[in-house]
């Protein structure tokens, strides 16, 4: 069974009341997705340790053994290490008011309908923000940061929250920035391990940058990270 057909079968297994199935015909293979499954996949792609196993999660679940998928989602579902209330207050003050609804619709039209459907707009946070009673943001919040202050920018290749493209964009107006992109990594690269021994590469870069912010840290550990090997593909 191909991975595309396998993902279709997994979706049919996990669909629950309240999920809306979205169908898109691609050749002879129907692509089905539910908002819940798409969002779980996004969460899984934040974790470098889970990314290579996605083909295996699909094929074993389709074969009737959801144990691996259940274990993986257990990792994704661990309690957050931050305050959602504080995060939402910041987003409502510095990000949500700056979103252009017309631009959102233009961008959504370019995305696979199954994925776009999982990220409806306006979403729950957008609808909740007016109830926070926050003042309108300063226009500077929507402007690019221009500074010659030394800056370390770390990006994950598969980060669905703050994509690597965001880091490259930020570096354009930070002339003394040092940009490193971690192959096969997801979100929060500082805490993701690329080897079985030694401190994470991102931690090494951060320590070197703090010791000498005027010079680019040695990025050899980033270059040495192999591309992900997808298990079961």
N, CA and C atoms as a LAMMPS dump frame, in Angstrom:
ITEM: TIMESTEP
0
ITEM: NUMBER OF ATOMS
699
ITEM: BOX BOUNDS ff ff ff
-5.0000000000000000e+02 5.0000000000000000e+02
-5.0000000000000000e+02 5.0000000000000000e+02
-5.0000000000000000e+02 5.0000000000000000e+02
ITEM: ATOMS id mol type element x y z
1 1 1 N 0.854 -1.2 0
2 1 2 C 0 0 0
3 1 3 C 0.883 1.241 0
4 2 1 N 0.584 2.184 -0.918
5 2 2 C 1.351 3.411 -0.964
6 2 3 C 1.079 4.282 0.241
7 3 1 N 2.001 5.241 0.509
8 3 2 C 1.85 6.101 1.681
9 3 3 C 0.606 6.974 1.568
10 4 1 N 0.299 7.414 0.347
11 4 2 C -0.878 8.268 0.192
12 4 3 C -2.145 7.488 0.508
13 5 1 N -2.255 6.26 -0.047
14 5 2 C -3.418 5.431 0.248
15 5 3 C -3.437 5.045 1.718
16 6 1 N -2.254 4.817 2.298
17 6 2 C -2.176 4.467 3.713
18 6 3 C -2.683 5.582 4.59
19 7 1 N -2.321 6.824 4.266
20 7 2 C -2.8 7.966 5.058
21 7 3 C -4.31 8.082 4.958
22 8 1 N -4.862 7.791 3.781
23 8 2 C -6.322 7.812 3.629
24 8 3 C -6.956 6.817 4.589
25 9 1 N -6.362 5.624 4.672
26 9 2 C -6.932 4.591 5.533
27 9 3 C -6.831 4.979 7.004
28 10 1 N -5.717 5.596 7.394
29 10 2 C -5.554 6.034 8.773
30 10 3 C -6.611 7.065 9.124
31 11 1 N -6.863 7.993 8.211
32 11 2 C -7.875 9.014 8.455
33 11 3 C -9.228 8.365 8.705
34 12 1 N -9.568 7.345 7.908
35 12 2 C -10.864 6.701 8.076
36 12 3 C -10.96 5.988 9.412
37 13 1 N -9.793 5.598 9.98
38 13 2 C -9.81 4.92 11.273
39 13 3 C -9.98 5.891 12.428
40 14 1 N -9.42 7.098 12.303
41 14 2 C -9.413 8.008 13.442
42 14 3 C -10.549 9.026 13.42
43 15 1 N -11.338 9.043 12.335
44 15 2 C -12.407 10.026 12.268
45 15 3 C -13.38 9.837 13.434
46 16 1 N -13.789 10.959 14.039
47 16 2 C -14.679 10.92 15.18
48 16 3 C -15.846 11.864 14.93
49 17 1 N -16.951 11.697 15.676
50 17 2 C -18.068 12.628 15.526
51 17 3 C -17.6 14.065 15.729
52 18 1 N -18.032 14.934 14.862
53 18 2 C -17.617 16.33 14.963
54 18 3 C -16.52 16.669 13.98
55 19 1 N -15.752 15.653 13.508
56 19 2 C -14.758 15.888 12.472
57 19 3 C -15.48 16.001 11.136
58 20 1 N -14.979 16.841 10.278
59 20 2 C -15.539 16.973 8.949
60 20 3 C -14.54 16.421 7.951
61 21 1 N -14.922 15.386 7.238
62 21 2 C -14.022 14.802 6.251
63 21 3 C -14.035 15.656 4.994
64 22 1 N -12.868 15.882 4.447
65 22 2 C -12.724 16.668 3.232
66 22 3 C -12.102 15.767 2.184
67 23 1 N -12.713 15.679 1.037
68 23 2 C -12.205 14.792 -0.009
69 23 3 C -11.641 15.615 -1.155
70 24 1 N -10.508 15.148 -1.661
71 24 2 C -9.918 15.753 -2.841
72 24 3 C -9.425 14.611 -3.714
73 25 1 N -9.823 14.6 -4.974
74 25 2 C -9.441 13.511 -5.851
75 25 3 C -8.095 13.82 -6.494
76 26 1 N -7.126 12.922 -6.312
77 26 2 C -5.807 13.065 -6.911
78 26 3 C -5.546 11.802 -7.722
79 27 1 N -5.752 11.877 -9.019
80 27 2 C -5.622 10.682 -9.827
81 27 3 C -6.702 9.693 -9.438
82 28 1 N -6.273 8.47 -9.119
83 28 2 C -7.221 7.433 -8.711
84 28 3 C -7.274 7.264 -7.203
85 29 1 N -6.534 8.108 -6.463
86 29 2 C -6.431 7.928 -5.016
87 29 3 C -7.154 9.065 -4.302
88 30 1 N -8.238 8.784 -3.591
89 30 2 C -8.91 9.847 -2.847
90 30 3 C -8.096 10.245 -1.629
91 31 1 N -7.899 11.535 -1.445
92 31 2 C -7.146 12.035 -0.29
93 31 3 C -8.144 12.555 0.728
94 32 1 N -8.208 11.905 1.881
95 32 2 C -9.144 12.313 2.922
96 32 3 C -8.368 12.832 4.12
97 33 1 N -8.896 13.836 4.754
98 33 2 C -8.246 14.34 5.964
99 33 3 C -9.292 14.935 6.874
100 34 1 N -9.039 14.923 8.154
101 34 2 C -9.908 15.58 9.107
102 34 3 C -9.087 16.641 9.815
103 35 1 N -9.719 17.694 10.319
104 35 2 C -8.958 18.717 11.028
105 35 3 C -8.117 18.147 12.158
106 36 1 N -8.677 17.171 12.903
107 36 2 C -7.935 16.624 14.04
108 36 3 C -6.653 15.924 13.58
109 37 1 N -6.742 15.106 12.525
110 37 2 C -5.565 14.367 12.066
111 37 3 C -4.503 15.309 11.505
112 38 1 N -4.943 16.311 10.747
113 38 2 C -3.986 17.265 10.183
114 38 3 C -3.245 17.991 11.294
115 39 1 N -3.957 18.39 12.331
116 39 2 C -3.309 19.112 13.435
117 39 3 C -2.381 18.19 14.228
118 40 1 N -2.754 16.92 14.368
119 40 2 C -1.857 15.979 15.031
120 40 3 C -0.583 15.791 14.217
121 41 1 N -0.73 15.719 12.896
122 41 2 C 0.45 15.593 12.041
123 41 3 C 1.35 16.809 12.193
124 42 1 N 0.748 17.99 12.259
125 42 2 C 1.54 19.206 12.465
126 42 3 C 2.317 19.127 13.772
127 43 1 N 1.65 18.675 14.831
128 43 2 C 2.323 18.567 16.128
129 43 3 C 3.465 17.564 16.058
130 44 1 N 3.246 16.46 15.354
131 44 2 C 4.3 15.458 15.231
132 44 3 C 5.521 15.986 14.503
133 45 1 N 5.305 16.87 13.518
134 45 2 C 6.425 17.41 12.752
135 45 3 C 7.217 18.456 13.531
136 46 1 N 6.815 18.751 14.742
137 46 2 C 7.622 19.622 15.595
138 46 3 C 8.74 18.85 16.279
139 47 1 N 8.666 17.54 16.248
140 47 2 C 9.589 16.702 17.015
141 47 3 C 10.487 15.93 16.068
142 48 1 N 11.772 16.239 16.084
143 48 2 C 12.719 15.603 15.17
144 48 3 C 12.793 14.099 15.369
145 49 1 N 12.53 13.629 16.579
146 49 2 C 12.617 12.198 16.854
147 49 3 C 11.458 11.426 16.22
148 50 1 N 10.31 12.093 16.005
149 50 2 C 9.15 11.413 15.439
150 50 3 C 9.106 11.465 13.92
151 51 1 N 9.668 12.499 13.334
152 51 2 C 9.525 12.738 11.897
153 51 3 C 9.909 11.527 11.046
154 52 1 N 11.037 10.854 11.285
155 52 2 C 11.41 9.73 10.415
156 52 3 C 10.453 8.547 10.478
157 53 1 N 9.618 8.478 11.519
158 53 2 C 8.757 7.311 11.704
159 53 3 C 7.35 7.481 11.122
160 54 1 N 7.071 8.62 10.499
161 54 2 C 5.728 8.834 9.982
162 54 3 C 5.27 7.747 9.009
163 55 1 N 6.103 7.284 8.071
164 55 2 C 5.641 6.191 7.205
165 55 3 C 5.273 4.932 7.99
166 56 1 N 6.04 4.618 9.038
167 56 2 C 5.745 3.435 9.846
168 56 3 C 4.454 3.606 10.63
169 57 1 N 4.227 4.808 11.189
170 57 2 C 2.973 5.058 11.896
171 57 3 C 1.787 4.788 10.98
172 58 1 N 1.907 5.201 9.737
173 58 2 C 0.803 5.035 8.798
174 58 3 C 0.576 3.564 8.474
175 59 1 N 1.651 2.865 8.072
176 59 2 C 1.479 1.489 7.612
177 59 3 C 1.049 0.547 8.734
178 60 1 N 1.58 0.729 9.949
179 60 2 C 1.189 -0.167 11.038
180 60 3 C -0.247 0.09 11.487
181 61 1 N -0.671 1.344 11.47
182 61 2 C -2.045 1.647 11.866
183 61 3 C -3.032 1.071 10.853
184 62 1 N -2.703 1.212 9.574
185 62 2 C -3.56 0.649 8.534
186 62 3 C -3.65 -0.864 8.674
187 63 1 N -2.552 -1.499 9.12
188 63 2 C -2.536 -2.95 9.293
189 63 3 C -3.288 -3.392 10.549
190 64 1 N -3.809 -2.439 11.311
191 64 2 C -4.601 -2.795 12.484
192 64 3 C -3.861 -2.732 13.795
193 65 1 N -2.644 -2.197 13.791
194 65 2 C -1.86 -2.1 15.019
195 65 3 C -1.548 -0.626 15.294
196 66 1 N -2.373 0.05 16.104
197 66 2 C -2.168 1.478 16.362
198 66 3 C -1.209 1.768 17.513
199 67 1 N -0.494 0.766 18.019
200 67 2 C 0.336 0.965 19.209
201 67 3 C 1.404 2.033 18.993
202 68 1 N 2.09 1.995 17.831
203 68 2 C 3.147 2.971 17.583
204 68 3 C 2.565 4.376 17.442
205 69 1 N 1.461 4.483 16.733
206 69 2 C 0.827 5.784 16.573
207 69 3 C 0.378 6.333 17.919
208 70 1 N -0.18 5.463 18.766
209 70 2 C -0.631 5.882 20.092
210 70 3 C 0.54 6.385 20.934
211 71 1 N 1.665 5.659 20.891
212 71 2 C 2.849 6.075 21.656
213 71 3 C 3.371 7.417 21.162
214 72 1 N 3.378 7.607 19.839
215 72 2 C 3.868 8.865 19.273
216 72 3 C 2.981 10.029 19.68
217 73 1 N 1.668 9.837 19.588
218 73 2 C 0.757 10.912 19.955
219 73 3 C 0.81 11.199 21.447
220 74 1 N 1.197 10.183 22.24
221 74 2 C 1.387 10.411 23.671
222 74 3 C 2.5 11.397 23.932
223 75 1 N 3.565 11.327 23.117
224 75 2 C 4.67 12.29 23.245
225 75 3 C 4.192 13.682 22.867
226 76 1 N 3.424 13.762 21.767
227 76 2 C 2.926 15.05 21.3
228 76 3 C 1.995 15.69 22.325
229 77 1 N 1.242 14.852 23.053
230 77 2 C 0.212 15.353 23.964
231 77 3 C 0.726 15.663 25.363
232 78 1 N 2.038 15.615 25.58
233 78 2 C 2.574 15.934 26.905
234 78 3 C 2.188 17.359 27.304
235 79 1 N 2.079 17.65 28.597
236 79 2 C 1.692 19.001 29.027
237 79 3 C 2.637 20.069 28.497
238 80 1 N 2.071 21.215 28.154
239 80 2 C 2.875 22.328 27.666
240 80 3 C 3.797 22.84 28.771
241 81 1 N 4.955 23.355 28.336
242 81 2 C 5.937 23.868 29.285
243 81 3 C 5.858 25.388 29.391
244 82 1 N 4.723 25.959 29.004
245 82 2 C 4.547 27.401 29.093
246 82 3 C 3.082 27.678 29.433
247 83 1 N 2.768 28.934 29.655
248 83 2 C 1.403 29.322 30.001
249 83 3 C 0.624 29.678 28.736
250 84 1 N -0.381 28.887 28.366
251 84 2 C -1.184 29.242 27.186
252 84 3 C -1.858 30.607 27.329
253 85 1 N -2.233 30.967 28.558
254 85 2 C -2.871 32.256 28.76
255 85 3 C -1.949 33.413 28.406
256 86 1 N -0.701 33.327 28.849
257 86 2 C 0.267 34.378 28.526
258 86 3 C 0.536 34.4 27.029
259 87 1 N 0.697 33.216 26.44
260 87 2 C 0.954 33.149 24.999
261 87 3 C -0.193 33.791 24.216
262 88 1 N -1.42 33.464 24.588
263 88 2 C -2.563 34.008 23.862
264 88 3 C -2.671 35.52 24.03
265 89 1 N -2.34 36.017 25.226
266 89 2 C -2.387 37.466 25.447
267 89 3 C -1.377 38.18 24.555
268 90 1 N -0.184 37.593 24.421
269 90 2 C 0.843 38.194 23.558
270 90 3 C 0.395 38.151 22.099
271 91 1 N -0.118 36.986 21.653
272 91 2 C -0.563 36.87 20.268
273 91 3 C -1.697 37.847 19.963
274 92 1 N -2.611 38.008 20.92
275 92 2 C -3.744 38.909 20.706
276 92 3 C -3.316 40.37 20.669
277 93 1 N -2.192 40.688 21.273
278 93 2 C -1.737 42.077 21.312
279 93 3 C -0.757 42.401 20.188
280 94 1 N 0.032 41.406 19.742
281 94 2 C 1.13 41.701 18.832
282 94 3 C 1.029 41.016 17.473
283 95 1 N 0.093 40.084 17.303
284 95 2 C 0.055 39.343 16.042
285 95 3 C -1.332 39.315 15.399
286 96 1 N -2.322 38.855 16.139
287 96 2 C -3.653 38.68 15.558
288 96 3 C -4.207 39.975 14.945
289 97 1 N -4.081 41.149 15.617
290 97 2 C -4.648 42.369 15.032
291 97 3 C -3.979 42.781 13.724
292 98 1 N -2.801 42.258 13.448
293 98 2 C -2.063 42.649 12.251
294 98 3 C -2.343 41.735 11.06
295 99 1 N -3.161 40.709 11.251
296 99 2 C -3.467 39.775 10.172
297 99 3 C -4.458 40.415 9.199
298 100 1 N -4.138 40.327 7.923
299 100 2 C -4.995 40.862 6.87
300 100 3 C -5.914 39.745 6.371
301 101 1 N -7.235 39.802 6.671
302 101 2 C -8.141 38.725 6.266
303 101 3 C -8.106 38.438 4.762
304 102 1 N -7.98 39.484 3.939
305 102 2 C -7.936 39.281 2.492
306 102 3 C -6.695 38.486 2.096
307 103 1 N -5.573 38.8 2.731
308 103 2 C -4.329 38.059 2.453
309 103 3 C -4.462 36.604 2.901
310 104 1 N -5.148 36.388 4.025
311 104 2 C -5.357 35.022 4.513
312 104 3 C -6.095 34.195 3.465
313 105 1 N -7.154 34.744 2.903
314 105 2 C -7.934 34.006 1.908
315 105 3 C -7.124 33.749 0.651
316 106 1 N -6.293 34.69 0.259
317 106 2 C -5.43 34.49 -0.914
318 106 3 C -4.457 33.339 -0.679
319 107 1 N -3.883 33.298 0.506
320 107 2 C -2.915 32.252 0.819
321 107 3 C -3.615 30.892 0.953
322 108 1 N -4.789 30.878 1.579
323 108 2 C -5.516 29.62 1.761
324 108 3 C -5.892 29.005 0.421
325 109 1 N -6.154 29.821 -0.568
326 109 2 C -6.54 29.316 -1.883
327 109 3 C -5.409 28.547 -2.561
328 110 1 N -4.175 28.735 -2.078
329 110 2 C -3.024 28.055 -2.669
330 110 3 C -2.643 26.779 -1.924
331 111 1 N -3.402 26.445 -0.888
332 111 2 C -3.081 25.295 -0.037
333 111 3 C -4.04 24.152 -0.332
334 112 1 N -3.548 22.917 -0.213
335 112 2 C -4.396 21.743 -0.346
336 112 3 C -5.661 21.936 0.496
337 113 1 N -6.856 21.758 -0.075
338 113 2 C -8.103 22.02 0.668
339 113 3 C -8.211 21.25 1.974
340 114 1 N -7.677 20.02 2.013
341 114 2 C -7.763 19.233 3.24
342 114 3 C -6.993 19.9 4.37
343 115 1 N -5.854 20.51 4.036
344 115 2 C -5.047 21.187 5.05
345 115 3 C -5.67 22.536 5.398
346 116 1 N -6.086 23.275 4.379
347 116 2 C -6.693 24.588 4.639
348 116 3 C -7.928 24.452 5.519
349 117 1 N -8.703 23.383 5.31
350 117 2 C -9.925 23.187 6.091
351 117 3 C -9.62 22.991 7.574
352 118 1 N -8.449 22.413 7.873
353 118 2 C -8.074 22.154 9.267
354 118 3 C -7.684 23.44 9.994
355 119 1 N -7.417 24.49 9.227
356 119 2 C -7.005 25.76 9.83
357 119 3 C -7.988 26.848 9.39
358 120 1 N -9.216 26.714 9.866
359 120 2 C -10.269 27.647 9.489
360 120 3 C -9.92 29.061 9.949
361 121 1 N -10.391 30.038 9.198
362 121 2 C -10.198 31.434 9.586
363 121 3 C -11.54 32.156 9.463
364 122 1 N -11.928 32.913 10.502
365 122 2 C -11.181 33.149 11.745
366 122 3 C -11.226 31.937 12.672
367 123 1 N -10.106 31.667 13.332
368 123 2 C -10.052 30.544 14.255
369 123 3 C -10.509 30.976 15.644
370 124 1 N -10.455 30.029 16.582
371 124 2 C -10.974 30.305 17.927
372 124 3 C -10.229 31.445 18.598
373 125 1 N -8.895 31.493 18.425
374 125 2 C -8.119 32.554 19.07
375 125 3 C -8.471 33.915 18.48
376 126 1 N -8.608 33.971 17.165
377 126 2 C -8.969 35.236 16.524
378 126 3 C -10.308 35.755 17.052
379 127 1 N -11.25 34.838 17.247
380 127 2 C -12.561 35.246 17.761
381 127 3 C -12.498 35.624 19.236
382 128 1 N -11.542 35.028 19.97
383 128 2 C -11.453 35.299 21.411
384 128 3 C -10.699 36.582 21.725
385 129 1 N -9.81 37.002 20.85
386 129 2 C -8.936 38.136 21.156
387 129 3 C -9.676 39.411 21.571
388 130 1 N -10.782 39.781 20.936
389 130 2 C -11.469 41.009 21.37
390 130 3 C -11.889 40.981 22.835
391 131 1 N -12.072 39.788 23.396
392 131 2 C -12.525 39.675 24.782
393 131 3 C -11.384 39.893 25.788
394 132 1 N -10.135 39.951 25.293
395 132 2 C -9.02 40.224 26.198
396 132 3 C -8.976 41.693 26.6
397 133 1 N -9.641 42.558 25.85
398 133 2 C -9.67 43.976 26.186
399 133 3 C -8.327 44.656 26.064
400 134 1 N -7.525 44.231 25.107
401 134 2 C -6.182 44.788 24.946
402 134 3 C -6.204 46.015 24.048
403 135 1 N -5.268 46.949 24.238
404 135 2 C -5.203 48.131 23.36
405 135 3 C -4.706 47.731 21.973
406 136 1 N -4.971 48.591 21.013
407 136 2 C -4.488 48.339 19.656
408 136 3 C -2.964 48.322 19.661
409 137 1 N -2.343 47.429 18.902
410 137 2 C -0.878 47.353 18.9
411 137 3 C -0.246 48.567 18.228
412 138 1 N 0.951 48.893 18.672
413 138 2 C 1.727 49.935 18.012
414 138 3 C 2.053 49.451 16.598
415 139 1 N 1.943 50.312 15.586
416 139 2 C 2.246 49.894 14.204
417 139 3 C 3.637 49.286 14.043
418 140 1 N 4.552 49.614 14.952
419 140 2 C 5.906 49.079 14.84
420 140 3 C 5.923 47.559 14.956
421 141 1 N 4.868 46.99 15.585
422 141 2 C 4.82 45.537 15.751
423 141 3 C 4.784 44.809 14.408
424 142 1 N 4.281 45.489 13.375
425 142 2 C 4.196 44.854 12.068
426 142 3 C 5.364 45.148 11.16
427 143 1 N 6.351 45.866 11.664
428 143 2 C 7.51 46.237 10.839
429 143 3 C 8.673 45.287 11.08
430 144 1 N 9.492 45.122 10.067
431 144 2 C 10.696 44.298 10.207
432 144 3 C 11.654 44.958 11.196
433 145 1 N 12.37 44.141 11.951
434 145 2 C 13.349 44.656 12.914
435 145 3 C 14.667 44.917 12.184
436 146 1 N 15.123 46.158 12.235
437 146 2 C 16.418 46.537 11.655
438 146 3 C 17.368 46.828 12.813
439 147 1 N 18.438 46.081 12.9
440 147 2 C 19.372 46.269 14.005
441 147 3 C 20.722 45.673 13.642
442 148 1 N 21.787 46.298 14.169
443 148 2 C 23.125 45.746 13.974
444 148 3 C 23.594 44.972 15.205
445 149 1 N 22.683 44.737 16.153
446 149 2 C 23.007 43.938 17.329
447 149 3 C 23.248 42.493 16.891
448 150 1 N 24.335 41.863 17.336
449 150 2 C 24.579 40.457 16.971
450 150 3 C 23.399 39.578 17.369
451 151 1 N 22.988 38.714 16.47
452 151 2 C 21.798 37.887 16.676
453 151 3 C 22.055 36.465 16.194
454 152 1 N 21.616 35.504 16.977
455 152 2 C 21.713 34.092 16.593
456 152 3 C 20.316 33.619 16.194
457 153 1 N 20.176 33.115 14.97
458 153 2 C 18.884 32.644 14.457
459 153 3 C 18.994 31.147 14.174
460 154 1 N 18.158 30.36 14.843
461 154 2 C 18.15 28.909 14.665
462 154 3 C 16.796 28.512 14.079
463 155 1 N 16.821 27.669 13.061
464 155 2 C 15.582 27.272 12.396
465 155 3 C 15.557 25.77 12.178
466 156 1 N 14.362 25.182 12.283
467 156 2 C 14.168 23.768 12.023
468 156 3 C 13.615 23.543 10.625
469 157 1 N 14.18 22.612 9.92
470 157 2 C 13.805 22.309 8.543
471 157 3 C 12.308 22.018 8.408
472 158 1 N 11.724 21.297 9.389
473 158 2 C 10.322 20.891 9.328
474 158 3 C 9.462 21.616 10.352
475 159 1 N 9.89 22.775 10.805
476 159 2 C 9.13 23.499 11.821
477 159 3 C 7.829 24.031 11.212
478 160 1 N 6.656 23.563 11.696
479 160 2 C 5.389 24.052 11.152
480 160 3 C 4.91 25.343 11.791
481 161 1 N 5.488 25.732 12.926
482 161 2 C 5.038 26.929 13.648
483 161 3 C 5.776 28.18 13.204
484 162 1 N 7.097 28.122 13.22
485 162 2 C 7.929 29.234 12.766
486 162 3 C 8.862 28.68 11.692
487 163 1 N 8.373 28.557 10.463
488 163 2 C 9.148 27.919 9.397
489 163 3 C 10.51 28.565 9.181
490 164 1 N 11.41 27.789 8.616
491 164 2 C 12.768 28.285 8.363
492 164 3 C 12.742 29.556 7.512
493 165 1 N 11.751 29.677 6.642
494 165 2 C 11.649 30.874 5.799
495 165 3 C 11.52 32.131 6.652
496 166 1 N 10.88 32.022 7.821
497 166 2 C 10.765 33.175 8.713
498 166 3 C 12.145 33.61 9.207
499 167 1 N 12.98 32.621 9.558
500 167 2 C 14.322 32.94 10.036
501 167 3 C 15.154 33.596 8.962
502 168 1 N 15.064 33.089 7.737
503 168 2 C 15.826 33.691 6.637
504 168 3 C 15.351 35.118 6.379
505 169 1 N 14.047 35.336 6.505
506 169 2 C 13.506 36.682 6.308
507 169 3 C 14.006 37.635 7.392
508 170 1 N 14.014 37.168 8.636
509 170 2 C 14.493 38.014 9.732
510 170 3 C 15.961 38.381 9.539
511 171 1 N 16.748 37.443 9.033
512 171 2 C 18.185 37.687 8.858
513 171 3 C 18.465 38.785 7.832
514 172 1 N 17.525 39.028 6.917
515 172 2 C 17.754 40.023 5.869
516 172 3 C 17.924 41.436 6.422
517 173 1 N 17.298 41.733 7.557
518 173 2 C 17.398 43.078 8.134
519 173 3 C 18.213 43.092 9.42
520 174 1 N 18.917 41.987 9.678
521 174 2 C 19.821 41.895 10.83
522 174 3 C 21.215 41.573 10.289
523 175 1 N 21.959 42.589 9.88
524 175 2 C 23.233 42.358 9.178
525 175 3 C 24.275 41.607 9.993
526 176 1 N 24.189 41.65 11.299
527 176 2 C 25.162 40.934 12.139
528 176 3 C 24.551 39.657 12.728
529 177 1 N 23.631 39.062 11.989
530 177 2 C 23.004 37.828 12.464
531 177 3 C 23.763 36.612 11.94
532 178 1 N 23.614 35.507 12.644
533 178 2 C 24.195 34.221 12.26
534 178 3 C 23.037 33.236 12.146
535 179 1 N 22.789 32.752 10.941
536 179 2 C 21.628 31.9 10.679
537 179 3 C 22.061 30.452 10.485
538 180 1 N 21.377 29.541 11.189
539 180 2 C 21.653 28.109 11.053
540 180 3 C 20.329 27.362 10.895
541 181 1 N 20.264 26.514 9.883
542 181 2 C 19.066 25.716 9.622
543 181 3 C 19.376 24.246 9.885
544 182 1 N 18.565 23.623 10.732
545 182 2 C 18.8 22.254 11.17
546 182 3 C 18.015 21.265 10.306
547 183 1 N 18.754 20.49 9.535
548 183 2 C 18.155 19.524 8.617
549 183 3 C 17.356 18.461 9.379
550 184 1 N 16.086 18.285 8.989
551 184 2 C 15.261 17.24 9.581
552 184 3 C 14.698 17.562 10.952
553 185 1 N 14.926 18.785 11.474
554 185 2 C 14.443 19.153 12.796
555 185 3 C 13.082 19.832 12.697
556 186 1 N 12.378 19.871 13.854
557 186 2 C 11.095 20.538 13.935
558 186 3 C 11.205 21.827 14.722
559 187 1 N 10.257 22.027 15.646
560 187 2 C 10.181 23.253 16.427
561 187 3 C 11.083 23.165 17.664
562 188 1 N 11.53 24.32 18.168
563 188 2 C 12.365 24.411 19.38
564 188 3 C 13.618 23.543 19.228
565 189 1 N 14.481 23.924 18.305
566 189 2 C 15.668 23.114 18.012
567 189 3 C 16.633 23.03 19.193
568 190 1 N 16.535 23.959 20.132
569 190 2 C 17.464 23.946 21.272
570 190 3 C 17.4 22.637 22.047
571 191 1 N 16.217 22.036 22.126
572 191 2 C 16.033 20.868 22.975
573 191 3 C 15.97 19.561 22.192
574 192 1 N 16.296 19.604 20.902
575 192 2 C 16.252 18.393 20.097
576 192 3 C 17.671 17.893 19.859
577 193 1 N 17.824 16.598 20.024
578 193 2 C 19.144 15.982 19.959
579 193 3 C 19.4 15.448 18.563
580 194 1 N 20.615 15.651 18.08
581 194 2 C 20.987 15.161 16.761
582 194 3 C 21.957 13.99 16.842
583 195 1 N 22.386 13.64 18.028
584 195 2 C 23.328 12.542 18.216
585 195 3 C 23.02 11.868 19.547
586 196 1 N 23.568 10.678 19.709
587 196 2 C 23.284 9.922 20.927
588 196 3 C 24.116 10.394 22.11
589 197 1 N 25.203 11.088 21.857
590 197 2 C 26.065 11.566 22.939
591 197 3 C 26.376 13.04 22.744
592 198 1 N 26.789 13.679 23.827
593 198 2 C 27.191 15.075 23.761
594 198 3 C 26.006 16.014 23.805
595 199 1 N 26.27 17.294 24.045
596 199 2 C 25.185 18.277 24.115
597 199 3 C 24.573 18.498 22.738
598 200 1 N 23.289 18.861 22.683
599 200 2 C 22.666 19.149 21.383
600 200 3 C 23.439 20.216 20.628
601 201 1 N 23.469 20.065 19.312
602 201 2 C 24.208 21.004 18.466
603 201 3 C 23.759 22.436 18.696
604 202 1 N 22.438 22.656 18.805
605 202 2 C 21.928 24.015 18.999
606 202 3 C 22.445 24.618 20.297
607 203 1 N 22.568 23.804 21.338
608 203 2 C 23.102 24.295 22.607
609 203 3 C 24.567 24.697 22.45
610 204 1 N 25.311 23.924 21.664
611 204 2 C 26.715 24.272 21.42
612 204 3 C 26.819 25.624 20.714
613 205 1 N 25.959 25.837 19.714
614 205 2 C 25.974 27.106 18.992
615 205 3 C 25.612 28.261 19.915
616 206 1 N 24.605 28.071 20.755
617 206 2 C 24.177 29.138 21.652
618 206 3 C 25.292 29.488 22.632
619 207 1 N 25.971 28.475 23.192
620 207 2 C 27.056 28.728 24.137
621 207 3 C 28.19 29.483 23.466
622 208 1 N 28.539 29.078 22.237
623 208 2 C 29.624 29.742 21.516
624 208 3 C 29.244 31.185 21.177
625 209 1 N 27.999 31.406 20.813
626 209 2 C 27.549 32.753 20.477
627 209 3 C 27.583 33.66 21.699
628 210 1 N 27.159 33.157 22.843
629 210 2 C 27.18 33.968 24.065
630 210 3 C 28.611 34.296 24.486
631 211 1 N 29.527 33.38 24.214
632 211 2 C 30.932 33.636 24.538
633 211 3 C 31.525 34.695 23.619
634 212 1 N 31.127 34.691 22.35
635 212 2 C 31.703 35.617 21.376
636 212 3 C 30.645 35.974 20.328
637 213 1 N 29.747 36.882 20.636
638 213 2 C 28.652 37.206 19.711
639 213 3 C 29.092 37.953 18.448
640 214 1 N 30.326 38.456 18.434
641 214 2 C 30.789 39.214 17.277
642 214 3 C 31.213 38.317 16.116
643 215 1 N 31.412 37.039 16.383
644 215 2 C 31.853 36.118 15.334
645 215 3 C 30.883 34.946 15.223
646 216 1 N 30.735 34.443 14.014
647 216 2 C 29.82 33.33 13.773
648 216 3 C 30.308 32.09 14.506
649 217 1 N 29.437 31.4 15.211
650 217 2 C 29.831 30.149 15.868
651 217 3 C 30.228 29.096 14.825
652 218 1 N 30.999 28.137 15.264
653 218 2 C 31.381 27.022 14.4
654 218 3 C 30.14 26.184 14.111
655 219 1 N 29.733 26.172 12.876
656 219 2 C 28.521 25.455 12.499
657 219 3 C 28.766 24.058 11.959
658 220 1 N 29.924 23.493 12.245
659 220 2 C 30.231 22.167 11.697
660 220 3 C 29.266 21.095 12.194
661 221 1 N 28.764 21.249 13.426
662 221 2 C 27.823 20.235 13.926
663 221 3 C 26.5 20.291 13.162
664 222 1 N 26.129 21.477 12.664
665 222 2 C 24.914 21.599 11.854
666 222 3 C 25.129 20.915 10.505
667 223 1 N 26.296 21.168 9.908
668 223 2 C 26.609 20.562 8.61
669 223 3 C 26.669 19.039 8.702
670 224 1 N 27.012 18.538 9.874
671 224 2 C 27.173 17.095 10.04
672 224 3 C 25.856 16.353 10.283
673 225 1 N 24.78 17.088 10.499
674 225 2 C 23.485 16.435 10.744
675 225 3 C 23.023 15.769 9.448
676 226 1 N 22.813 14.471 9.451
677 226 2 C 22.4 13.793 8.219
678 226 3 C 20.942 14.09 7.9
679 227 1 N 20.547 13.937 6.647
680 227 2 C 19.122 14.097 6.327
681 227 3 C 18.324 12.995 6.998
682 228 1 N 17.051 13.239 7.287
683 228 2 C 16.249 12.202 7.965
684 228 3 C 16.103 10.963 7.092
685 229 1 N 16.192 9.82 7.734
686 229 2 C 15.967 8.535 7.053
687 229 3 C 14.589 8.038 7.449
688 230 1 N 13.668 8.078 6.525
689 230 2 C 12.288 7.731 6.843
690 230 3 C 12.138 6.216 6.95
691 231 1 N 11.715 5.776 8.11
692 231 2 C 11.565 4.354 8.393
693 231 3 C 10.25 3.841 7.839
694 232 1 N 10.344 2.822 6.986
695 232 2 C 9.144 2.225 6.428
696 232 3 C 8.744 2.774 5.088
697 233 1 N 9.532 3.746 4.578
698 233 2 C 9.194 4.326 3.277
699 233 3 C 9.829 3.524 2.157
